[in-house]
Structures are given as structure tokens and as C-alpha cells.
Amino acid sequence: MNFRLYIMKTVFVTFFIAMISISAISQDIKYRKDDRPQNVKEDRYNNYQRSISEIELLKILNMLGIRIFDFHILPVFEKEYNLSVNLDEYVDGRKINSNDIIYTYKGKNVYVYSIKDQIEQKDIRCFDYIPKFTFFTKDNDTTMILNLETYGSGTSGIKLNKNKIRNSQFYEWRTYSKIDWKLNEEVPMLVFASSWYDEMIKADRFCGVSDLSEDEEATKELLDNSPHYYVISLKVFE
């Protein structure tokens, strides 16, 4: 009985001390509206308090195998035309495949949107000319996945297969900056191409120019030497 009484007294004393401590702590707490900036509330240890530039964000995406390419259509459309975005595949300089990868309203250079008629309270369908294309790409080991988006439509999951026969072989994107459309002509926008093996240096090479519109000689070198590449082009026609 004495042992049981001792245990009960010990538990009571411990509980009493704990209640006193909680009461003391409660008296030190002051309740007030949290006026701290939202980023401080959400990042209490200051792990993310740094603004990221657009270039840095694009570099981060590139590390993840993701690229984004924006092409504004110039001259701006002022009338209705037929429009296609063609994906052409080449092996050893010979075209082996070609597909139109964009879906627009009736194949035209327009997109459809709706606005609310405030008087009649109903949706009204409207048309406007497509102003730009955006390409999103995701690199995998054996394929490049391509998504194409424009106002009112898009195409996703386009596979660009790689023909890799060497461990050192690699593929790169190159762009054209001068993409002013010309009626009834294909105007290239993007190239996705393989490196080629150079016997002189015993290694893979690739065209060093970043803008294919700026250096015709380097562009020719790329297209003449790359054993496998894709060209994405815009065509406006009547």
C-alpha cells in the first residue's frame, strides 16, 4: 500500500508542476495579427528568398531536359490564309517523312474564341488571326517529345525519335531568327539534329552557331553533315 501511495503522490506532483509550467508559458504568449510578408510566413528559414531571372529559370528547365521556343508570326496576318506547320525528317540528307503537326480552325491562320454579350447574356463566337507559336520540348534518352501550342489549339505528344549508334552521339536544337513568312513557301523555324563523327578529331562534332539565320555556311555544314535531323517549318498558302 505504501508503494502504491508513493506512486500516486509522484504522478500528482509531476502533473501539478507541468500545469504550473504551462500556465507560466501561456502568460508569455501574445496574440496578434501576423503582419509579416507572405514570403516570410511561407519560408521561415529563408531557403527561397531569392528572385530568379527568366534566363536562370530557362537554364533550370534545360537541366531537366525541357526547352521552350516562342515564334511570333511576322508580318502580322491581315487576311485569311491556309496554314501548316510541317515536321520533316531527314536521314543522310534525304527527306523520309513529312507531317503537318498543327490543327487550326478549318486549317486556316485563325483561332476561335468567345465573348459574353452583356445585353443578350449569351456567348458570341469570334475569330482572330494566330499571332504566334510556342513549342515545348522534353528530352528523353531515345526520343524528344514535342508539344505545339497556339491560341485556341495545340498538338501534344509528338515523338521525334533519335537514331543513336554511338555513346558519344548527341542531338541539339537550333533556331532561325528570321522567320518572316512568304506566301506559298516553307520557312524553317527549328532544327533538331544529330552530331556527326569527325575522323580527324576522333570525336563527335556539332555546328557551333546558335542562330541558323545568321550564318549560312554553318547552317549548310550542319545540314550536310548531320546524319539525322528534323526541320520544323511554317507554310502560309492560298
Beta strands, then each sheet from edge to edge (+ up, - down):
strand 1: 66-72
strand 2: 82-91
strand 3: 94-100
strand 4: 110-117
strand 5: 122-129
strand 6: 132-139
strand 7: 143-150
strand 8: 153-161
strand 9: 171-175
strand 10: 186-194
strand 11: 196-198
strand 12: 203-205
strand 13: 228-237
sheet 1: 1+ 6- 7+ 8-
sheet 2: 3+ 2- 13+ 10- 9+
sheet 3: 4+ 5-
sheet 4: 11+ 12-
end
